[in-house]
Amino acid sequence: MRIVIDFQGVSETWRDTPAERRQMDLLRGIAQGGTGHDIVVALAASDKQLVRDVRALLGDVLPRSALRTWSAPGPGAPGSADTLACRERAELIREAFLSSLAPDLVLVNGFHAGHDDRSVASISKLVSLSTAVMVYAAEEDTSSGPKAGMLEQVRNRLRTVFQDPRALWRGTPEPGRSRGPGSCPGFTDEKRECLEKADQVFLIGNDPDPGRLLSETGDGLRVTTFNLADTSLEQIAQDLLEKSEELGRQDARPGAEPVAHREKLAYVSPLPPAMSGIAEYSAQLVPELARHYEITLVSNQEHIDLPDLDPSIEIRGVDWFHRNSGNFDHVLYHFGNSPMHGYMFDLLRSIPGVVALHDFFLLDGRARYNPNHLRDVVLQGYGLQQFAAAARSGAGRPDPSSLPGNLDVLQNATGVIVHSDQPFQLAQEWYGPEATRGWHKVPLLRPSADYTPSDKVAARKKLGFSEDDLVICSFGHIVPSKLGLSILEALQNAPLAEDPKCTLVFVGDAEEKYEHELRQAASDLGAARFKITGWVSSDTYREYLLAADIAVQLRGNSRGETSASVLDCLNFGVPTIVNAHGSMRELDPECICQIADPVDQAELAEALKDLASDPSRRDRLGARGRQMIRAQHGPMVCAELYHKAIQSAENANGKAVARLPDRLAAPGLERRETASLAQSLAQSFPPHPRRPSLFLDVSVVADNDIHTGIQRVVRSVLQALLLRPDIPYRVVPVRFTNDGEYLAAYAYAQKLMDISLGGVQDEIIDVYRDDLFVVLDLDFRYNTLRREVFETFQNRGARIWHVVYDLLPVKLPQYFPSGAPANFSDWLSLVGSFDGAICISKAVADDLKGWLKEHSTDNRKLPDVGWFHLGADIENSRPTTGLLPDADSQLAQLGQRPTFLMVGTIEPRKGYAQTLDAFEMLWAEGIEANLAIVGKEGWDVDPLVRRLREHSERGARLFWFDNISDEYLERIYQASTCLIAASEGEGFGLPLIEAAQHKLPILARDLAVFQEVAGDHAVYFTGLEAADLADAVRDWLTAWQSDQAVASDRMPWLTWEESAAQLLGVITPK
């Protein structure tokens, strides 16, 4: 059972008292002891400190997803007045929020709170939930006199709450603080009324008389007492859980009041004569459903043909329904994958109702109705990566048949009805395990087929079949996914192929190309023994069902739909062969002949042979099939299940959310209050179901890409993830504004990926539970503002990760500008305040773990620290192109003698000064070697830059390329002999991998990260003096000249796709 603990009663104004700490310990005990139950903790997002405290308190007891927050512009909150009306709105939001969690029991802590703080608590103002309230006896006064018994303490406490508003205050109110005219009495009255609605009151306190546990206060409340005097907190927690279980099982909430009138149902669906199976289905369902409701049919069709419709059932248009929707108790929509349902999407958004989902995949049909639906539905539901991957593949746009396109339908539905178990499975695969909460399965309706043996004889005669012909049929729209070629091949491999009395008929219309393939494949059977009927009328369809001896209904790519044609075959007693695919695997094996999936030709051929040779088995299967249809799919049975599902949706927890806007609407609301209220609702009620988002902070590169090494990583990882439509996240690049908001960086992403979304604007993002937020860029701006934003995101249930490239400003502060180490330390403190850090090497991860441990100032859990390696396929990092005019001559000079290459920004830590000094020593000795440097000018290197620019060897044996493209760098790698990596500190060392890709040997400083990246595929040196490096270069040249240089070409490295997959593997919750 699901127990929701409303934790907000531990008020922010008096949380540090011994009594409140004891409450926290008790609540932890309840959460800890709730093994086997689904324990959910509800928290007010406005109390950020409490959210942090509870996360720390329960982080090792409950999963992160068990902490849920809600938001309301409540009393004392910014932008709202401290009024009773404002509190009432907060109470309604809170109840709707608790209801949306689908609790079996709500356990309310600190019900007395709320007058002198932001806590709110109410019962049954909006929705009726099984509720237990925990009330604590006041702390006893031990200064003088005997202690009162616990029961008396609690009696007094409740009486004062009911009678004296001032008893709600802890201590003396601040001088001059106004309680508001009439607010105290109104508040007290509501507390009394709400408390009396509780299913159970748990009184907890100290009683001097051990064992004195009473069950009734005499105040009309259902009370159970728990005595701290002789019972441990752990035992009380266990006892509370047991009592809660009893309450949850009893379902103590009163049932719905019997209605005094037939409830009104608006029925929105295609109707005959529309060429839709759903239209015919509705014509069969409505008469039976009318036994339960007063029905009005709603349609956008100009012509409707229902000659037998009960005159009491009205037919109305969509405009009329918009004007009169408030007159209905329920709304039922029927959705399928066809353009004729296109108008329903907007209608459902404005008038929510129960959805009968006949097809799980809807995008193809709605894209044909309105092409703009494709862009909007895919972007909001499945992410930018669908467009990026389609563009990269050359498709131009996402394939409508590859995505469900039903997410907004499921989010706007107050309940969902499907016809088999497969849609449950598909929904959970696409949207997570909670996606199908509140769904109902109603078997696909099929009226019992009435016919006589003479009807079968007449049908065969009319269709041209003799009594001794063996007629094998496959029914329905003929497409490759129905495996018609497999049926043909199996038949040709069976003995039946030689039987002139055996005929195969495909009953339905076929795609032109596929029909041609089928006719070619069937050439051996001859025209007389093979037939494709094309579209047939319902009468002709019925005649083939009567005439068929065997049906073969196969599927190769089910989209969550239930095969009506299979049920039709069973309804008409046709022994049917199916493969165990999609919803067909759910069929009773006693009623069908089921073969494996995927289809094995030999098994199918054997099944055809067995049924053809065994008429008695065909009769048994036919009889069982008819019996199953009558028992499970009959109109009366299905209508009763529809009624239960519709009523369940009306009483379901989500219905409270649908009613909330009308209850909150009030005349005179200021625009600021309305905006604040809308924001609170958006934060409190995430769309359900949904695909979680993977937000990637690319603020710096989106603002100004100056092609630094870090920005190359940001571009490459973003691009790699945008080319992964298969991951279970919407990938959303985001950028931070100086207003403290994160916007989806769609403009930057379109430019990066060379795609167009047709006017989509950057927009404020919504962050919810289970989202991942990864700060991919390195940005020290707005740390304080970002911390507040990240706390808000974290309190909503998102996980916040930072990518850490290195710790060099705090490890080598002497090499960084003044103030940089302090700023970096502040940023590291920000990183350490959230969920995790993912470093670009294990060496950096080890450094970060040490820094965090050293600088931890409290007992707070340190963030998770992981690592991944960067990719090195430069072609997938959006490389720059272009060569300078003198590129050929420069490259030719590099090839005249051994060239040692250094790559990286000119910074003090990079070892450029030491390397230049070493080469000056080598040149003085007469050693012929080039030193080539590729890197932009950094900071605090003015003397070194002057040396480079004015050096006598500049252009002869010393080359500095300070602003070149990636294309030019590639050419320089090819012209070089050895890479020197002399940096005194790095986060990764990407040039080492780039050198290995060009089979360029490596001479590297002996750093842990270089050892991690290059391993045995490089030569290492130590020492900070010029002579140290000069010696290493001499030794390397000697080895190279004798063909003994250590090769680098077998060094392992990752592509950016693999690198991004590593990152995703670290940050994804296990």
N, C-alpha and C positions, 0 to 999 in steps of 0.2 A: 504494500500500500504506500501511497505518497503522503508524507506528513510535511506540511509547510510550516516552518517556524518563523513567525513574524518577530524579527529581532530588534525592531526599532525602539522598543520600550526602554532599552538601556540608554537613558537620555544623555545627551551630550553635556548637560549642565550638572549632572551629579553622578557621572560614571565612575569616579575614583573612590567612592565610598566602599567600605568593606562589604556592605550588603550587595552593592551592584557587582563587585568583583565575584561575589559568591554566585550571583545570578549568571554571570558569564561562565563560571566553572560548571554550573548545573546544566546550562544549555550545551556546553561542550560535551558533557556526559551523555546528554540525550542524543546528540549527533553521533557520538562515538559508539553508543550502544545500539544504534539503529541498523545494525547489520541485517541485511535481508529486506530492509525497507528503502524506499526512495526518499531520502531526507533532503529537503530543499529549504534554503534560508532566504527569507525575503528582507530586503534592506532598503531604506530610503536613501537615494543617491545624494540628497542634499547634505547628509551627515557623513562627509568624506572620512572623518577620523574614525567613526564607527565602522565604516566599510573596511578601512585598513586594519583596525583592531580585530574584526571578525575574520578577515582573511588570514591574519597571523594566527589567531586562535584556532581556526578550523582547517588551516591549510594542509595539515597532515592527516586529517580525519575525513574530510569530504573532497570530492573532485571539484575542480574549479567551476565546472558548469553548474554545481549545486547552489552557488551564490548568485542570486538574482536581485537586481535593483530596479526601483521605480522612481519616478520623478513627478513632482507636482509643484506648481508655484504656490506653495502653502504659506501659512502664517509666518511672517518674518522673512520670507524668502524675497530675493530681489525682485522688484517689479510688481509687488502685490501688497495689498493692504492687509493688516492683521484683523480680519473681520470674520464673522461667523460664516458668511457666504463663501469666503475663500477657503475656510477650513472644510466646509461641506464639499466643495469641489475636490479637495485633496482626499477626503474620505471616500468619495465615489471612485476616484482614480485608483486608490489603494485597493478597494474591494474588487474592482474590475481586474486589476493586476493579479491579485491573489487568485481570482477565478480563472484567469488565463493560464495559471500554473497547473490546473486540473488536479486540485488536492482531494484526497479522501478525508483529510482533516487539517484544519488550520489551528495551530497552537500559538496563541497570542501571548507574548511576554510583556509585562508592564502596561496593562490596560489602563492603569490609573494615570499614565503619563499623557502629556499633550497640551496642558494649559499654559505652562511656562516654558515650553520648548516647541520644536517643530514636529514632534511625534503626533500622529493621528491614529485613532483606532475606532472602528465602528463595526457593527454586525448587522447584516441584512438590510442595509440602506438601498443597495442596488441589486444584490444577488444573495441567494440563500446558500450558505456553505456550512458544512458541519464544523463547528468551532468550539475549542476549549480555551479557557482563559486562565492564565497563571497570575495569581495575586499573592503578593508577599506581605507578611506581617511586618509592621514597622519595627525598626531596630529598638530593642528594649533599652530602657534607661537604667543603667547599672549604678548610678550615682547614689541612689537612696531608695529605700522601700523594697518590698517584695516584687518579683516580676509577675506580670499578669499572664494568664494562660494564653496559648496561641489562638485558640478559638475566640477568646474575648478580644484579643488584639485585632483579629481580622474583622470581627463583628463591628468593632468600633471604627476600624478603617473604612469598611464599606458604608457604615451609617454616615460618617463624616463626608465621604465622597458624595453620597446621595443628598445630604442635607446642607453641608457647609462648603461653598465653593472655595473658601480660603484654605481648606484642608489640602487642596491640590497643590498648593505652593510649597516648595521646599525652602524653608527659611523665610525671611522677611522680604517682600517685594522691594525692588529698588525704589528709592524716593522719587515720587512724581510719575511712576510708571502707571499708565492707564490700563485698566483691564478691558476697556471698551464698554460702551453702554449696553447693559443686558447680556454681555457675552458670558459671564460666569454662570448665571442661572441656566441659560440655554445649554451651555456646555455640560453642566452637571445633569440636567434632565436627560440629555442624550446619552450620557454615560450610563445612567440608571436604566434607560430603556434598552440600550444595546446589551448591557450585561445580562439583563433578564432574558435575552434571546439566545444566550450561549447554551450549548448543549451540556457543558460541564464547566465548573469552576474548580481549579486546583489551588487550594490554599496552602501556602508553604511558610513555615515559621518555627519559632522555638516555643515549645510547651514544657513548663516545669514538671508536668506530670506525664512521664513516659507512657506510651501506649494509649494515650487518650486521643483516639482518632475517631472523629464523628463524621457523619455523612450528610448532615443537614444543618443549615444555619437558622432556619426559621424565617428566612427572608424570601422564601419562594425560589431560591436558587438551588440548582443541582450541584452539590459541593462534595469534593473529596479532599481531605486534609493530609498533609505530609509533615511529619514532625522532625525537624532538624536536631532536636535534642537527643534523640536516641537512634537516628538513622543517618548513614553516610550519604554524601551527595551522590556517590555512585549508585547506591541502592535506590535513592529517590528517583534518579534519572531512569533507572530500569523500571521502577514502578510506574512512572509517568508514561513510559513507552507502552507498557502493557495496557494501561488504561486507555491510551490513545488508540491502540489497536482495537480494543473493544468498541470504542466510539466509531472508528472508521468502518468496522464490520457492520455495526448496527445501522449505518447510514441514517443518522438521527434526524437529518433534515426532513421536514414534512414534505409529502409528495405534492405534486401540482394539484391545484384546486380543480375539481371537475368543471368542465366548461358547460355553460348553460345554453350554448348555441353551437351549431355546426361551424367549425372554424373555416375561414376562407383561405383558399390556396390559389395563388397565381401560378399557372403552368406555362412555362416558356419553352417552346420546342418547335422544330419543323413539323409540319403537319401534311397529310395527303392533300394534293397529289404530288408533293415534292418528291423527287427521285432520291430518296434517302431511306435507309433501313430504320433510322430513328423516327421518321415520320410514321411509318407503319407501326413501329413499336408503340409510339404514343397513342395511336388510334386504338390499340389493344389494351393499353394500361389505363387510360383515362376512365372508361366506364367502371372498372373495378375500384379505382382510387376515389371515384365519386361517392362510394359508400362511406368514406371517411371524411370527406371535405366538400364544401361548396366551392366548386372549381370554376375558374375563369381562364380560358385559353388565351395566351398572348403570343402574337405572331406578327412578323413584318410582311407576310405573304399577301399578295393581292387576291389570290383565289385559294379557297380551302374547300376540300371535298370530303365532308364527313356526313353522308346522308343519314346515318343511323344515330347521330349524336343526340343525346338527351336534350330536349328543348331548354331545360333549366341551366345548361352549361353555356355560358356566354363566350363569344370570341371577340377579343379586343385587339387594337393595334398598340404599337409601342408608345406613341405619343400619349394615348389615353392612360396607359399604365404609368408613365412618368407622373402624370397629374394625380393619379388615384392609388399609387402604391401603398400609401399609408392606411388604406382600408383593408389590407390583407394581413392575416396572421402569419402566413408562410408564403415563401416563393420557392419554386422548384424549377431549375434550369437543366436542360439536356444538352450536353456538349459532345460534339464529334469532330473529326478531322475533315471538315468540309467548309467551303466558303459560305454556305448558307447559315452557318452559325456566327458569321463575322460580327453582326450587330450586337450579339449578346455580350461581348467582352466589355464594352463600355457600359452596357445596361447593368451587368453584374457589379461593376465598380461603383455605380451610383445607387443601386438597389441590391444589397447583398441577399443571398439566399442559398439554399441547399443545391449542390451541383451533382447531377448524375453524369459521371464521366465515362462515356462509352468508348472513347479512345484515349490512351494516355498521351500519345504524341499528337499535338494540335497545330504545330507551327506551320506545316505545309498548307493546311487549309486556310489559316488566317493570313498567311503571306499572300495567297492568291486573292483573298478578299481585299486586303490593303497592304501593298508592298512595304509601306512605312512601318507596319507592325514588326516586320523582320528585324529592322535595325533596333527599334526601341525595346522589343521583347528580349532580343538576344543580348543587347548591351546591359540591360538592367538585371536580367536573370542569370546570364551565363558568362558575361565578361568580355572585355576587350580582346582577349586572346582568341576568341572565336573568329574575329575579323582579321587579326594579324596572321593567324595560321592559314586562313583561307586565301589571303593575299599572297602569302609565301608559296602556297601550292599552285597558284595560278587560277584558282577557282573564282576569285574576285569577291565572292560573298559567301557567308556560311551556308551550308547545305540545309535547307529547311527540314529535310527528312531526318537529319542527324540529331536534332535537339527536340525535347518535348514541347517547349513553347507553351507550357501550361501553368507556369509558376504563379502568374498574377491571378489566374482562375482559382487555384488552390488557396491563395492568400485572401481573396475576396469572398470565398465561400464560407458560409456558416456551418456547413457540414458537407461531406463528400460521400457519394454512393458509387461503388464500382461493382462489377459483375463477377470478379474472380479474385484469386489471391495474387495473381501476377502484378497488377497495378500497385499493390502494397509493396511488393519486392522492388519494383522499378522506382517507386517514389523514395524508398529508403536508400536505394543506390544513388539516386541523383541528389536527394535533399537531406539525407541523414536519417538516423533511426527514429526520431520523433516526428517525422513528416506525416505519418498516417494516424496520428493521435486523433481519435474521434471519427475515424472513417467507418463506413458500414458496407458490408457485402450483401448485395441482393442479386440472386441468380437472374440471368437474362430471361425475361418473360417469353413464354411460348405457349399460346393456347393449344389445348390438346387437339390433335388432328383427327377429325372424324371421317372415316371412310369404311367401305365394305370391300370384300374380295372382288366383287364385280366392278368396283371403281378402279381397282388395279388392272383388271383385264381390259377395261375400256381405255384406260390411259395408254397401255402398251399398244393396243390396236391403233389408237389415234396417232401415236408417235411412230408407227411403222415397225414395231417389234412383235415377233411371234411369241407364242407361249413358251417355247423351248429355247429362246435366245437368252444369253447371259449378258445382262446390261450392267456395265460398270460406269459409274458417273463420278465426276468431281465437280462440286458446285461452288459458285462464287466468282468474283472478279478474277480474271486470269492474268496473273503477273508472275515474274520469276520467283518471288518469295513463296508462292504456293507450290513450287517444286513440280510443275507439270512435266518437265523433261524427265525427272526421276520416275514419275509414274509410268511414262511411256517406256523408258528403258527397262524397268522391272517387268512390265507386262510382256515386252518382247523377249525377255530372258526366262519367262515362265512357260510351262507347257501350253498355257492359254493362247499363246501367240499362234499356235497351229490350229486352234479351234475356230472354224468359220462362223460359229454361232456367237462368238464373243465380240462385243462391241464396246468401245470406249468413247464416252461422250463428256466433253467439257461444257458444262451448262453455265454460260455467262459470257460477258464481253471480254475481249482480250486486247492488250496493247498490240498495235500493228506489227511491230518488230518481233515481239515474242510469239505472236500467232504464226508468223512465217517460220520461226525456228521450230515450233511444235509440228507444223504441217510437214516440214522437211524430215523431221525425226520420225514421223508416223507413216512415211511413204511405204514402208514394208507392209503395214497393216491394210492399206488400200482404203479408198474413199468410203466404201460401204461399211467398214468396221471402225472408222474414226470420224469424229464429228466435233466441231466447235460451233455452238448454237448462236453465239452473239447474245446481245441483251434479249431477255425474254420477259414476257408479262408475268404477273403473279400467278395467273391461271396455268400458263405453260410450265412455269417453275414447279407448281404443285403436281402437274402431270408427270414430270420427270422424277419427282420424289416417289410418286406412286409406282412408276415403272421400274425403278432401279432395283437390281438384285444386290449390288455391292456399291458402297461409296468409299472413295479414297480422298481424305481431306488432310493434306500435309501443309506444314508451315516451316519456313526457314528463317524468318526474321520477324517475329511477333512484336507488335508495338504496344502491347498491354491490352489489346481489345479481346473480347470474347467472340469466338466464331459462331455467328448465328447459323451459318449453313450446317455446321456439325450438329447443332441442336435440332435443326430442321430434319436432318437425316434420322436422328434418333426418334424424333417425334412421329415420323412416318414409318418407323419400324425398319429402316434400312440398316443392315449390318454395316458398320463403318470402321475403316482402318484409319488410324491417326498416328502421328509420331508424338513422342513425349516432349512437346515443345510448347512453351508459353502456357496459356491457360488450359490447353488440352491435356497437359500432364495431370490436371486435377480431376479429370473425368473418372467415374467409377469403372475400374477395369472389368467389372462384370457386365458392363453395358457396351463396351467397345473392344475392338482388336487393336491393341496398342503396340507399336514397334518403337525401337530406340531412336533417339535423336543425338547426333545427326543421322539421317536416314541411311541405312545399309541396303544396297540394291538387292542383295541375296535374301535378306530378311523380308523385304517388301514382296519380292517375287514369291517367297514361300507362303506368306500370309494370303496373297491373292489365290494361290493354288489351293490352300487349305479351305478357304471360304467357298471357293467355286465348287469344290468337290464334296462339301458337307452341308447340304440344305438344312438339316436339322439344327446345326450350330448357327446357321444364319437366322433361323426362326427364333432360337433362344436369345440371341443377341438383340434381335429386333423387338421382341416382347419386353425384355429388360429395359431397353432404351426407352420405349414408350412409357413404361411404368415410372422410370426415373423422371421423365419430363413432367408427367402429371403430378408427381409427388413434390418436386422441387422447383419447377419452372411455371407452374400454372398461374394464370392471372390473379386468382384470389390469394394464393400464397405470396406472390410477389408484391401485390398491393398492400398486404398486411405488413410485410417487411419494409416497404417504402414508408408506410405510416409510422412505424416504430422509429425508423431512421430520421424522419422529419421531426417527429416529436422529440427525439433525443437531441437533435441539433438545436431545437428551441430551448430545451432545458440545459444544454451544454454550457460549459464554462465560457467558451468563446462568445456566446450570445450576449453576455454581459458587456463585452467590449463593443459589440455592434450597437448596443443601446446607449452606450456612454455619451457620445456626442450630443444626442438630444437632451439627455439629463443635465449636461454641463452648460448647454446654451442658455444664456440669460440676457435679457435686455439691458442695455446700458454698459456692457463690457467695453472697456477702453481698448483701442487698437493694440496698445502695448500688452495688455493682459491677454488678449486673444492670441497674439503671437507667442507669448510665453506659454500659454495653455497648449497650443498646437505643438510647440517644441517638447513639452513634457509628455504629451501623448505619443509622439514619435519615439521618444527615448524609452518609454515604459512598455510599449507594445510593439516589439519588433515584428516585421512581417513573418508569417508562419504559413507554410515552411519556407525555407530560403537556403541558398547556397552561401556558405560563409565567404567573406572577402579576404583576399590577401592584399593589404595595402602596402605599397612600396614608396617610402618617402624619398623622392628624387628632387628635393627643393632646389639645391644648388645647381645641378646640371640642367634642370628645366628653366632656371632663371638665366644662367649664363654658362654655357658649356665651353670651357677654355682648354679642354682636352688634356687634363692632368691624368696621372695614373689612376687615381681614385675615381675620377669621372669615367674613365674607360671601363672600370669595373662596374660602375653603376649602369652605364649604357648596356654593357654586355649581359649582366644578370637580368636586367629588365627585359631585354630583347629575348633572352632564352626562355624566360617564364611566359612572355607573351606568345611564344610559339608552342605553348603546352596547353592545348585545349582539353587535354585529358585529365588534368589535375582537378581535385574537387573544390576548387576555390575560384572565385572571380578575381582576376588579377587587375588591380586598380593602382596605377601610378598616381601619387598625390604630391602636392606642393603646399608649403606653409606660407601664410600671408602675415603681414605685420599687424593684421587685425586679430590674430590669434585663431584663425580658422584654417582647416585643411580643405583644399579643393581637389577634386579629381583632375589630374593633369592630362586631360584628353588632347588638348592642342599639341602639347609636347609629344605625346605618344603617337599621334597621327603623323607628325613630322618624322619621328624616329623610324617608324615602321612603314612609312610611305603608303599610308592608307587614308581614306576619306570617309568620315561618318556623316557627312551631309549636314553640317550646321550644329552638331552637338557641342555644347558649351561646357567649359569647366564649371563644376558645381560643387556645393558643399557636400561633404560625404556624411553618411550615417554609419556609425560604428556600433556593432552589436556583439552579443555573446558569441563566442567561438570564432570571431574574426581574428586574423593575425595582422599585426601592424609592425612592419620592419623598417627601421630607419636605415636605409641603404646608403644614403649620402652622408658625408661628414660635414656637419654644420653646427658651429658654436653659437649662432645667432639665436636670440630669444630663448635661452635655456630656461629662465624662470617661467615664461609664458608656456613654453612647451611642456614643462613639468605639470602644470595645471591641466593642460589638455590631455596629456597621457594618463593622468590620474582619473580623469573623467572617462576616457576610453576603457581603462582597466576596470573601473567600477561597473561599467556596463557588461563586463565579461570578456573583453578582448585581451589578447596577450601582446605585450609590447616587447619587441626585440630590437637591439641595436647591433649593427655591424661594426666591429672594432678592427681597424686596419693595423694599428700598432700602438705602443705606449711610449714612443720615442720622446715626446715633449717632457715626460716625467722621468724617463730613464736617462736621457742625455740632454738635460735642460740647458747645458752650456752652448748647445748648437742651435737654439731657437730664439726668436726675438723676445725682448722683454715683455713679460705679461703672458706669453703663450703657455708656459707651464702651469700657471695658476688657472687660466681659462680652461686648459685641458683637464686639470684636476676637477674643476667644477663639472665639466661634461662627464667625466668618469663617475662622479657621484650621481649624476642624473642616470647614467647607464645602470649603476648599481641599485637604483631605486625601483626597477621594474623587473619584468619576468626573466629576461635572458639577454645574453650577449653572444653573438656568433663571430668568432675571430677568423682571420684569413689564413691562419696557420696554427698548428699546435703550440709552437713556440710563443706566439702572441697570447694564446689561451692560457698557457702556464703563467705568463707575466701578469695577465689580468686577474687570474685567481689569487695570485700573491698580493697584488695591489688591493683588491677588494677585501681580502681577509685582514690586511694590515690597517686599512682605513675604516673598517666597520666600527660604528660607534654605539651600536645597541645589539640586542639579541635577534634582530630581524633576520629572517632567512635570506641568505645571499642568493642572487639570481643564478639561474642555470648558465653555464658557460660551455659553449661548444665551438667547433671549428670546421672549416671547409677549406678546400684549396681552390685557387682561382683557375679559370680557364686560360688557354693560350692559343686558341685558333683565332688569329687576328682578323681573319676574314669575317668572323661573326661578331666582331666588336665595333661594327660600323667604322672601319678605318678611313682615315683621310687619304686623299690622293693628290698627285701632282709632283713634278720634279722641277728643281731650279734650273735656270738656263745653263749653268756650268756643271750640271750633275755628271755628265759623261766624263769630263776631264778630271773632276775630283775623284770619281770612282776609279779611273785609270791610275791615278797617283797612288791610291790605296793598294792597288794590286802590284805595285812595283817592288814592295818589300813586305815582310810580315807586319800585319796591322793588328794592334791591340785596341779593342773597342770597349768604351764605357758608355752606358746608357742610363740616363736619369737626370732629374733636375739638378742644377748646380747649387748644392747646399753644403754647409760646413761639414756635416756628418758623412757625406758621400765618399770621402777619401780622395777627392780630386787633387787637392794640394799635395798630399803624400805621393800620389801617382805621378804628378808632373815632376816633382822633385826627383823621384826614382828614375824617370826617363831622361831627365837632364844628366843624371849620373851615367846612365847607359850610353847616351849620345856622346858624352865626353870621353867614354872609353872606346868609341868608334863602333859601337853596335848599331847596325842598321835595322831600325824598326820604326813603324809609325804608331802614333797615339791618336786615336780618333775619339772624339767626345760628342755624343748626341744628347742634348738637354738644354732646357731653357734656363735663363738666369733666375736664381732664387733670391734668398735674403742673406744679408751679412756676408757677402762674398765679393765686395767691391775690389779689394786688392787682388784676389784670384782672377777676377774677370779682366782687370787691367793687364795682368800677366798673360793671359790667354790672347787677348787682342793685340798686344804689343810684342809678343814673343818672336824671337828671330827665326824660329822654326815654323811659324804659322804659315800654312800653305805648302810647306816642304815635307816635314815629318810630323807636324802637329796640325790637327784639323778639328775645328769646332763647328758643329752644325747645330745652330741654336733655335731654329724655328722651321722644322721640316715636317713633311707629311709622313704618314705611316708607310706609304708606298716607297718613299725615298729611304726610310729606315730599313725596309726589307732589302733594298739593293745594297745598302751599306753592310748589313749582316752578311750578305752573299760575298762581298768583297773582302771581308775581314778574316783574320787568322785565329784570333783567340779573344774571348770576352774576359775582361777584368771586372770583378765585382768587389770593389774595395770599401764599400760602405761599412761604417761602424755600427749601423743598426738598421734593420728593415723589418717590415711586417711579413713579407713573402719573398720577393725576389723574382718577379716575372721575367726580367731579362735573361735569367739563367735558362728558363724553359725556352724562350725565344731563340737563344743561342743553340740549344740542343736541337731544336727543329731545323736549324740550318747546318747541323752537324759541326757546329763551331765549338772547339774545346773551351774549357772554362778554368780560369784561375780566380778563386774566390777567397775572401777573408773567412776565417774559421768561425763563423757565427752558427748558432744552433739552428736558426731558420734556414740558412743556406745548406746545412747538413740535411735538414728535413726535406728540402726541395730536391737537391741534387744527389745526395747520397754518395755512392762510390763513382759517380760519373763526372767528378770534378777534382781538381787539385786545389788544396787549401794552403793559405799562408797565415802567419801570425805576425804581430808587431806593428807599431805605429810610426816607425821611423822610415825614411826614404830608403835606407840601406836594406831594411827588411824586405821591402817589396822588390827592390832591384835584384836582390839575391834570388827571390822567387821567380822573377821574369827570366833571369839568366838560366836557372835550372830548367825552367819550362822550355826555353828555346833549345837547350841542349837535347832534351828528350824529344822535342818535335823534329829537330834536324835528323835524329836517328830513328825517326818513325816510331817513337815510344810514348808519344803524348797520350794521356788518358782521353778516351773517346766519350762524347756526351750523347751520341745519337740514340742510345737505348734508354735514356732517362725517361721514366714514366711521366706523363702529363695528361691533363684533362682538357676536354673541350668545354666551351662555356655551357653547353647543354648539360654536360655531366657535372660541372661545377654548380650550376643552379639546382640540379637534382640533389647534390650533397647538401646544399643550404636548406632546401625544402625538407630533407630528411631530418635535419637537426631541429628545425623550428616547429615541425608538425607535431601536435600532441600525440603521445603514444597511447 
